[in-house]
Amino acid sequence: MDGSLKKIMGWYPTDSKFIFVKVNESGELILALPADCVSKNEFDAKGDLIVGKEDNDFVVLSVGTDGKILEADSGEISGLKWAAKPSATVNPDKLNLVIAMGGTPDEQIDVDADCLMLHTIAFVGKGFTSINLTIDNTVGEANGIDTGLVTANTWYSVWVIGKADGTKAGLFHAGGTGIISDLTLPTDYIYARCVGWVLTDASSDFLPGYWKGNWFYWDVRRTILDDATADTNYTDIDCSSFIPPVSSRIMLNINYDDSNNYGNLYIRRKSSAETNIICNSARDYYLDWIQNTDNSQVIEYKGNFAGAIKIHTFGYIYKI
């Protein structure tokens, strides 16, 4: 061992660096770090970092200011730099979603949103922004109908679809259950979300109406029942022509009139134990009412007097 080094464990200067020496009780060298090892003198401030650079060398990267993060930068000698922490981007499930009849109301639907979360068939989500679509039932595939031609008296689901690169489009699909596996997606479209439903008339045109959140309103009331003599036993009313396949909540306008008696009117889901008294001891009674249907979209009613009854629907509820 070099005689200039004392036989003791510790740090010793050689040139401008330090080496670490350790000897045993017999004075034999058992550890010596090379003279070009990192010196404690390199660390002048709390948080200094030793960062490797090219040519088998290193530099000291001084600690960044509060709130900064390390970021790769090939222009820096160390390949790193301190940078501002990016603000978190949160894509809401849906933001400012608006669905409306388009420029040709009987054939088109407009869908606009600042942000909308779509998902794959495996429920992997992706947020899409700046959505401004017109879907036309005379067009095939993207921004049209997924397969076939539009038909009369049919419910169509309305979809926003997207590609992995952020491309988005709209789509109609006949019937179904409002889940992505219903669809025949155009090439490279893997994300989708059902945002509403529309119904065609006998001429295969869309029946007009408008959306307000999860509520859809027909442009005019549509007659479900018009009978001069109400049944006094529970009687079925099939609502499937007035609400889409995935909805079980219908908005009703009810008029029960027995000019000779103060009657009660009952309405409920089919075959349920509910006893919803819509009007109680009333004559010429009008009421707006939201009613749940059974899984077959059937409700039932009865009156305790055989007065005239009219039931209209003005819309339905479907959670987007």
C-alpha positions, 0 to 999 in steps of 0.5 A: 500500500502507498506509504503516504496513506495512513493505515486507517479507514476513511476518505483521503484526497488525491488531486481534486478527488477523494478515495475511500480506504479500508484496512484490516488489523494487520494493515492490509488494504481490503478496500480502495475506491478509485480516485475518480469516484464521486466526491461529497464536495460535489453536493453543495445544496440540499436536493442536488442530483448526480446525473450521468451524461455522455463520455462516461461522465456526470454533472450535478443537477441542482434541485428544482423549485417547488412544484417542478418535475423532471422532464426528459430533454435531449437538448440539455447536457444531462438529458433532463431538466426541471419543468412545470408540472402539467395540470391534470386533464379530467374528461367528464362522462359527458359535457354539454351534450345536445341532441336535436333533429337536424336540418332535415328533421325527418332524416337527420339527427345532430349530436354536439358535445364538448366532451363525451366518454366512449368505450370499447366492447371491453369497456375501455374508456376514451374521452372524445372532445369537440363533437359536432356530428350530423347523422343521416339515415340515408347514408351507410356506415359512419354518420349514417346507419350501420347496416341495411336501409331505414324501415318504417315504424322502427326504433333506432338507437343513436350512437357516437363512435370513435377511432383510437386516433380520436376520429369520431362519427355518428351511427344509427342502429335498428332496435337492439339493447343500447350496448356496443355489441349490438353494432356493426361498427365501420372499419377502425371504429372501436369506441361507441356510446348510445346517446338516444333513440328515435322512432320512424313513422309509416314513411320511414321518417323520424317522428319529431321531438326534442331531448332535454338531458335524459328526457325526450319530449314528443312534439305533440301528445301521442294517443295511447288510449281513448275510450268512452267507457273506462274498464273497471278491472285492471286492463293492459296498455302496451306502451312499446310503440311510444318508448324505446326498447331500453326505457321503462319510464313513460310520461303520461297525460291522463284525463278521466271524466265521469260527469255523474260520479266522483271516480277514482282511477288506478294505474300501475306496472302490469301484474304489480302489487302497486296501488297508484291512485291517479285521481281520487274522488274527482270529476273531469280530472287532468294529470301529468304522470310518470309511470314505470312499465314492466319489462315488456313495457306494459302498464295497466289501469282501472277506474271505479266508474265507467267514465270516459278516459283518455291517456296520451304520452308526451315523452319518455325517460332514458338515462344516457 
